[in-house]
Amino acid sequence: MSSARVLVAGASIAGPALAHWLHRRGAEVTVVERAPDLRPGGQAVDARGVAREVIRRMGLDEAVRAARTETAGAYTVDADGNVLETFRAEDDGGDGYISEIEILRGDLSQVLHDDTRDGVEYVFGDRIAELTQDADGVDVAFAGGDRRRFDLVVGADGLHSALRAMVFGPHEQFVRHLGLVLAFYSVPNEFGLDRWVYDYQHRESGRSALLRPIHDATQAMAMFSFPSADFDVDHRDVAAQKALLRERTAGLGWLSPRVLAHLDDTPDFYLDQVAQVVMDRWSNGRVGLLGDAAFSSSPMSGGGTGLALVGAYLLAGELATAGWDPEAGFAGYEARMRPFVEANQEIGRMHVQSLSAPEPDAEPAPEPDMAALMELVERAINGVELPDYAGVPDSGSTG
């Protein structure tokens, strides 16, 4: 086929990024999002290494940098607020603990949507209800009643991907809980925060609390984490999630009581398990997966946004190179992405393990092999090639 009609499920980061590249490669793109609008706020996400190059190739470097958090760095503190360690945004060439390009998830989503909305069809407040594919296309029935046919369908609908469950199997087959739960929400900045993140780790219990200024320091984003061997709270049951957070952060110390006092007033509460998605294949016929739906590395990897951006570039490029043939296009995408994904997932698992509360009688942990660790970090930041795709269409913009 000379071009393709592609349906993308999910309008957070991976979906609009894929829409950008699909449209530039000549596809006709529809993005469906079950939420009524873009979700604002969210945690700070990072673009490191090769992901920065993808942003540059998208022509969005200026827009993304304008929306950055402009965080100067991070302090780790003790229960009394004394600084234990300092990390600066310029460390490691801008690819350190606080990256040079750090942006709230919702702000990056807005930049990507603004960039694509004139050339891409967005359908908010709807979702895929049924899907049937044959050798030539995919018939989709939407919950709102519409029925349409597409050449390809891509699920970019996150860790709890409904499309993945519909086409590939139940969540339990692919989602690996890492034993940690993460919550974050915005609060008034009554703490005097200004361009610095404060990170408190309660090593004895494996719990943590973090505060960072947002929105010109008029507000702050709070984040809590706590260990949990299992996780059975519905990701849409906000009342149960808040009750769980209060229970598990009792007695945590530092500024936690003041932060928790705003829990019922916050407009953007989020809590979920820290988990990875592990799959043998990211495609089934004419249906593929991207981002957390396919290969969540967990927020603890620091690489989820980079995986989404790089994956979007490669998926669109490989499909266009293959003349929109799904078998060849999806295979090329998987072959290029999988080593990059595996490095980021290993980083995520190691980070969670480093936060675990020590067992009372445990032997001291051996010193890490720093050479091997730095090699792994380099693979997780830059360990993927970005082909030029010189032989495929490129409109140069999404407008």
N, C-alpha and C positions, 0 to 999 in steps of 0.2 A: 504494500500500500504506500502511496506517496506521502501520506500523513496519517494521523490517527486521532480518534476520539477517545480521550482518556478521562476516566472518573477517578478523582482522588478523595479519599475519606479522611477528614481531619484538617483543621485550619489553624493549628498552633504554629509550629516552626517547620517541621519536615514537609508538611503538605504544601504550604505556600512556596517554600523553596523549590520543591519539585515542580510546582506549577510554573514558576519563573522559567526554569530550564526547558520544560516540555514545550511551553509556548515559543520560546526562542528557537527551538528545533523544529517548529512548524506544526505542532499538535494543537488540536482543539480541546481545551481543558475545562472541566467542571470540577469544582471543589465543593463537597457537601460537608456540613458541620452541624452536629446535633444541637449544640448550644445556640441560643438566639443571636449571639454576637460574639466578637472576639473577647477572650477572657483577659482582663487587665492584670497587672501586678505579677505575682509569682516570684520564685526565687531568682537570684542572680545567676546568669549562665555565662559561659566563657567561650571565646573563639580563640584558639591557640594554633600556632603553626600553620599547617596546610589549610585549615578552615579559614584563616585570614585571607589566603590566596583565593579561595572560592568567593568570599565576599567581594574581593577586588574585581574578580572576573564578572561578578553580577552587576558591577557598577554601583554598588551600595556602600562602598567604604566610607564615604563622607556622611551618608545618612545614618549608618550604624554608629560611627564615632560620635556623631552629634547627640545620639540617644544613650551614650554610655553612662554608667553610674559615676564615673570619674572618681572611683575609690582610690585613695592614695596608698592604702596598704591594710595590713591586719595585725592586730595585737592578740596574742594569747595571754589570758589573765588568770589569776587565781581567784578564790572566792571573795577576797577583799578588793579585787580590782587591780592588784599589782601586776604590772606587765612582766611576763616571763620570756616572751620571744617576739620579735618584730619581723614582719615580711612586707616588702615594698612592691608596688605594682611594676617597677622597672626591673625587678630581679629576674635573672635567667632570660634576659632579652624580651621581657614582656610575657613570657610563657610560664611564669611561676605560680605560686599558690594563689595570688591575686593577679589575674591576667590583664594585659594591656587593654584588650577589648572585653570588658565585662558589662553586661546589659541585663536588665530585668527581662524575664521570659516574655511577659506581656508586651514590653516595648519593642523587642525584636519581632514578635509576631505582627505588631502594628506596622513596622517598617516594611516587612515582607508583603503584607496585605496591601498597603498603599502602593507598593511597587507593581503589583500584579492585577489589581482590581479592574483596570481598564481593558486588559486583554484576556482576562480569565473570568469565567462565570462562577460566582460564589452563591451557594444556596445554604442559608443559615436556618436553624430550627427544623432540620429534617435529617434523615438517616437512611441507610440502606436497610430495608426490611427483608428482602429476598434477593437471591442472586443465582442465576443459572447460566453456565457457560457451555459453548459448543466449539467446534473447530474454527469458526469464523468470528465469534464475538461473545459478548456477555450481556444477557438480559437482566436488567436491574429494576426491581420494584421498590419504590421509596415509601417510607411510612406515611408521608403526606398524600399518597395516592398516585403519584406520577409513575409512569413506566417508560423506561428508555433503554436503548441499546448502545453499548460502547465497544470499542475494540480492545481496550485494556482497562483494568481496575487496579488501583494501588491503595492499600491500607496504610495510612500515616496517622492512625487514631490512637496512638499511645500504648502504654503498658497494658491497659485493660482492653485492648483492641477488640471491638465487636466483630469486625470483618475477619480478623484472624480466627476467632472462635467459630464463625460461620463456615469458613472455607477449610481451615487446617485442623481444627479440633479444640477441645476445651482448654481453658487457661492453665489448668493443672499440668498439662503436658509440657508446657513451655516456660512458665514463670517460676523462677528460682528465688525464693525468699532468702535474703542474706542475714536474717536475724536481727535486723535493725528497723526502727520506725522513725520517720521524719515528718515533722510538722512545721509549717511556717505561716505567718500572717502579719499584716501591717498594724502598727500601733502609733500613737502620737509620739513624737520625739521629745520626750520629757527627760532625756538622759544626757543631753548636751553632746550628742554625737555629731561629728563633723569630718566627713571624708574617710573615716577609719572604721574598720570592722573590729568588733570585740568578740573574741571566741573563748568561752569558758568550758573546760573539759573536767568533768568529775570522774577521774580515772578509776576510783574504787568501785563505782557503780556502772561505768561504761556509758554514762549519760552526758549530754552536752547542751549548752545554750549559746546562742549567737545573736548579736545585734548589729545592724548596719544602717546608716542613714540612707533615705531615699527621698525623691521629690524635693530637691533643694534643701534637704535636711529638715523639712517640716514634719516628716514622718520617719519611722524606722521600720525595717523588716526584721521580725524576730524569727528565729529558727530553733527548734528543739529536736534532739534525737535521743532515743532510748532503746536498749536491747529488748527484743521480744522473740522468743524461740519460734512462735507461730504468729499468724495474723489472720483473724477471721472477722474483722469489722468491715461491713459493706463500705466500699469507697464512695458511696453517695449518702451515707447516713451521718450527717455532720454532727448531730447531737451526740451520738454514740462515740464519735471520734473525739469530740471535745471532752467528754467524760473520761475517756481513756487517757488523754493527754494530762488532765488534772491528776488522775490517779498515779500515773507513772513519773510525773515530775515533782511530786510532793517531796519537800525537804531538799530540793536540788541546790538551793542557795544562790549566791551572787545576786543578780537583779531579777531572778526568775519570778518571785512573787509579784513584783510590780508589772512585769510583762504579762503574766497570767491574768492579772486584774482586768486587762482589756480584752480578754478572750471572747466575751459575749457581744462586744461592740464592733469587732473587726468586720470589714466588708468582704474579705478575701481569704478566709481560712482554708487551709489545705492540709490534709494528713494522709499518708499512705505508707505502705511497706517499702523498704529499700530492696529492690529486686532486679534481677536480670532476666532477659528473655533469651533462651538458648534453643535454636532450631537447626535441624539438618539442612533445610532448604527454606528460602524466603519467597518462593513462588510455587504456584500450582496452576498450570495451564496459563491462562490469560490474566491471572490475579497474582499480584506481588505485594510485598510488604516493605516498608521503609521506616527508619527511625526506631523509636522505642517499641513499636509494634513488632518489629523484626528482630532487633538486637539491642534492647535496652542494656546499657552498661551500668546503670544505676546512677543517681546523683553523686554518689561518693567517688565516681571515676573522674569527675570534672570534664568528661569528654563527650557527654551525650549530645550537646548542641553541635559540636564538631562532626560527630558521626552523622547527624541528620543533614547538615549542609553538604558535606562531602558525598554522602550517599545520594542525595538529590542530584548533584552534578553528574555523578557516574551513572546513575540509573537512566537519566534522560539521554546522556551521551551514548550509552551502550545500546539503548533501544533504537535511537535514531540511526546509529551506525549499522544496526542489524536490519534496517528498513522496517522497523516496528514489528519484527518477528519476535513474539514473546519468548520462545524457547532460547534463541540465541542471545537476545538482549538481556534477559534475566540472568542467564548463565555468565555472561561477561561481567555484569554488575557484581554478582556474588563472588566470582573469582578475584576481582580487584579489591573488594571490600573486606572479605573475611579475615585476612591477617590483621588488618587495622582494627576491626571490631574485637578480635580476640585479645589484642594488646590492651585495649581500653577496658575490657571486661576483667582482665587480670588485675589491672590497677584498681578497679572498683572493689574487687574481692580483698585485695591486700589492704586497702584503706579501712574497710569495715573491720577486718581482723585486727588492725593496729589499735582500734578504738575499744576492743573488747575488754571487759573488766578481768583482771588476772584472777586465776583460781588461787585459793589460799595457800595451797602446797605446791604450786606450779614452779618448775624450774625457770630460771631467768631465760628469756628468749635469746637465741643466739644473735650475734651481730649480723646485720644484713650484708649481703654481698653488694657493695655499693656500685661496682662496675656493672654487674648484671642489672641492678635496679635502674641505673641511669640509661642503660641500653633499652630497657623496657619502656621507660618514660619517653625516650626519643622515638621509639616505634609508635607509641600511643599518640604522639603529637604530630609527627611528620612521616609516619611509615606507610604512605600510600602515594602512588603516582597519579597525577592529574593529567590525562592525555589532552592534547589540544583539540581533538575531534575535528581536524581541519577539513575532512571530507563530508561533513554533514551540515545542514542548514544552520545558520545562526543569525537571527534578526538583529542581534545586538542590543535589544531592549524588549520590554514586555508591554509597552504602551500600544 
